[in-house]
């Protein structure tokens, strides 16, 4: 048995080609940097891809029996293998052939005869892209878990942070925010109440109204959350810091912790304020029933210009079909608006 420290950590590639000379050449190019599996036909390629789940597949297009295109189509039709990047290896130069390959889900083409630097570079690039996608997905999962931890402590469900992040992103999309900021907003929104981790349970879980002293303690959670997230120059965590710190500020200046008003409140915090309140109103809590859409929208209209940025309330009111779809997908059933 191989000890963990001695295991080969190199990425696993599956090389598929019916020509032995091509396989030997690819092996010579790649064997020092990667672990390799070999298949000489489509059926064996599908078998190895399913059992070994390689990190990337180099797939010849022109093979007898099952072509590379057919193999790729089957790989992408399977939940087990659809995520594996496929690079076609071909002597063909027809643009139609390349278009078909990309339509089937291939990520790149390498043409024969092989150029060693090109083969290495194309593979390295695709594996780096996969790594970046995994890191982004993992970051989002960690952020949602952190947000859900705060909601769990506050007698709320983790689905609250999922729904309100989607609502926030919908508003940002309607405003025309760039894609990178939309993804930052979607990832940062779940951490809006992370500071509640630092609030005593006796206050968070109190079934009745809080007294003045308890309110003062509760109103510390934005600054606690900002300290937990920390100071960052830019990016998602910088946005999360602003959201945690300012999402309880109000348009008319009556909010906390600083009494900011109007556009002095960062845009992302104004967006999250609407998404957070709307979802809290329309969700069941131990101390209240779920409001209907109409009831919650009535409050948003009433508080536009006081609690909420009126222009953002108008944007949200134009998104009701998308909002209803998110609510239906991620949790408690909601009563849809009558108009």
N, C-alpha and C positions, 0 to 999 in steps of 0.2 A: 504494500500500500504506500502511495506517495504522500509524504508529509505535506501539510498545507504550504509551508514555506518553499517547497520544491516544485509545486505545481506550476505548469507553464501558463503564464498570464497573457500570452500573445493572443490576438484576435484569431478567430477560426474562419477560414475562407473555404468555400466549396467551389471547385473548378470543374466545369462541365464542358466537354468537347469530345467528339468521336474520333478526332485525330490524335494519335499518341504523340506525334512530334510537337503539336501545339501544347499539350499537357506538360511535356518535359520542359519546354521553354518557359512556360508560366511557373513551373516548380522552381527552376533555376533562378528566376527573377524574384520570387516571393518567399522561398523557404527559410531564409534567414530572419525574416521579420514577422512571419505569420505561421500558424498551424494550418495545415492543408488537408482537405478531403478531396477525393477524385471520383468523378463519375463520367462514364463514357457514353451514356445515353440518358434520355429524358426520364425514363421510369426509375432508374437508379438515382438520378438527381432528386426526384420528388421524395424517394424513400429516405435519402440521407438528409435532405432539408427538414423533413418532418421529425426525424429521430434525433438529429444532432443540433438543429437550430443554429446554423452558422451565423456569423455576424454580417457576412456579405457573400453574394454569389456572383461569380464570373460565368456567364452563360453563353455558349456558342449559339448562333441563330440557326445556321444550316446544318441540321443533323438528320440522318435517316430515321424513319419512324415518326417519333414525336419531335417536332421542331422546337427551337428555343422559345419562339413566341407562344406555342401551346404550353410549354412548361411554365413560363412566366404567368400565363393566364390562370393556370391551376394553383400556382403558388399564391397569387393575389386573391383567389377565391376562398382560400382556407384561413380561418382565424388564427391558426397556429403559425402560419408562415407569411402572412400578408405584410408583416412589418419588416421583413428581411430585404435590404436593398439589393437590387439586381442590376448588374452592369452587363450589357450585351457585348459579346466579342464577335466581330463579323468582318468578313472581307467585302461585304456589300457596301456600296456608297450611295444607294438610292435614297433620296430624301423621304419618299413614301414609306420605305421600310423603317427608317428611323422614327417617323411620325407614328407608325403603328406600334413600335416598341415602347415609346413613351406613353402612348395611350393605354397600353397594357399595364403600366406601372413601373417600367424600368427607370432608373435614375441617371443613366449615362450610357455612352457607347465607347468602345475601344476598337479601333480598326486594325486589321492584320495588313502587313506584317507588324509585329509588336515593336514598340519603342519602349525600352526599359524604363526610362524616366517618366514617360507618360503613364504607363501602367501603374507604377508606384504612386505617382501624384494623384491620379484619379481615385485610386482605392483609398489613399490617405484622406483625401477631401471628403469622400462619402462617409467614411467612418467618423470623421470629425463632426459632420452634420448630424449624424445619428446621436453622437455623444451630446451635442448641444441640445437636441430635442429632448433627450432623457433628462438632462440637467434642468431644463425649463419645466418639464412636467413634474420632476421631483420638487423643485422649488415651490411650484404652485400647491402641491400636496402638503408640504410642510407648512406653508403659510395658512392654508385652510385648516390644518390641524391646530395650529396656534390660535387662530380665530375661534374655532369650535371649542377649544378648551375654555376660553373666556365665556362663551355662551353657555356651556355646560354648567359652569360655576354660577351662572345667573339664571338657572332654571329655564334656559332656552335650548332649542335643538341646534345641532350643528348645521342643519339645512338652512337655517336663517342666514348664515354667512354666505352660503352658496347662492341663494336666491338674490340677496341684496347686491352681491358682486355682479351677477348677471344684469340686474336692473341698472346698476351704475354704468356698466359697459354699454348698455342700450342707450342711455342718455348721452354718453360720450360719443358714440357712433353718430347719433342724430346731430350732434354739434360739429361733426367733422373732425374730431381729434385724430391725429396721426396714429397709425397702427401700433407703433411702439408705445405710445402713451396709453392707448386703450388697453394693451396687455398689462402695462404697469398698474393701471387703475383696477383692472380685474383681479390682479394678484394682491394689490395693497388693500383693497376694500375690506377683506375679511379680518384685517387686524385693527379695525376702527375701535373696538372695545377691549383690546387686549389688556388695557390698564385695569380692568375689573378684576383681574387676577390678584391685584394688590388691595382690594376692598374686602373688609371682613364679611364673612358669610351671613352674620346676623343682620347686616344691612341689606346685602344683595338679595337675600331670601325672605325678607320681611314681607308678609302678605298684605299689610295695610300701607297707608301713606307714611312717608318718612318725616320725622320731625326736623327742625331747623339744624340741629347739630348733625343729624344723620345725613341730611342733604349736603352739608359742607364736606363731609367725608366722601360721599358719593361723587361730588363734583371734582374730586381730585383725580378721578380715573383718566381723564385725557392727558394730564401731565405725567401720570405714572406710565401710561401706555407709550408716550413719547420717549420717556427714559428707557423703557424696555427695548424699544426699537433702536434707539440711539440716533446720533447725528450722522448724516451721510451727505456727500456732495451732490449726488444726482442719482437717477435711476429709481427703481421700484421702492427701495427701502426709504429713500428720501421722501417719496410721495406718501408712503405709509406713515412716516413720522408726521407729516402735515395733516393727514386725515385723522390720525389718532388725536392730535393736539387740538384741532379746530372744528371737528364735526358737530360739536354742540354749540358753536357760535350761531347767532341768529342774524338774519338780514337787517333787522331793525336795531341791532346792537345790544339786545337784552339777554344774549346768551352768555356762555362761560367757556373757558376760564378767563378770557381777556376782554370780553365785551366788544369784540370787533364787529363792524357793520359793513353791509354792502360788499363791494368787490375787494375790500381789504381782506375778506375771508377767501382763502385759496379756492379756486374753482373746484378742485377734486373734493374738498371738504363740503362744499355746497351741494355737489352731486350726491355724495354719500349720505348727507343728512336726509335728503328726500327718499332715497332708496331704503335707508335704515328704518325711518319712521313708517313708511308705507308697509314694509314687510312686517314690522312689529305690530301694527294695527290689524293687519289681515291674517295674523297667525294666532292660534290658540295658545294661551299661557295659563298657568295654574290659577292666576288671579283674575282672568278675564276671558270672555269669548272672542272668537275671531270676528272682526268687523267685516261687513260686505265690501265689495269694491266700491259701491256707490257711497257708503259711509266714509270710507277712507279717502276717496277722491274729494268728497265734500270738505273734509278737514284740510286737505292740501290747498284747495281753492280758497278756503277761509283764511289760511295762514300765509298765502302768497303775499309777499311784501312785508310780512311781519317775521315769521319764523324762517320762511324759505325765499330763495331767489325767485321772483315771479316769472322771469323768463325761463328758468329751468322747470318750474311747475308746468308752464305751457308746453314745453318740450315733452315732459313726461306724459301729459294728458294725450299727446298725439301718438303715444307708443302702446296703447292699451292692448291691442291684439298680441303684440310680442310679450308684454308683461304677463298676460294671462297664460301664454304658452309656457313661459318659465315657471310660473306658479304651478301649473298642472304637471310639469315634468319633475319638479323637485320638492314635492311635499304636500302639505296640507291642502285639501280642496278649498277653492275660493268661490264665492258667489260672483258671477260676472256682472259687469255694469249693465244696466237696463238700457242705456243710451250711449 
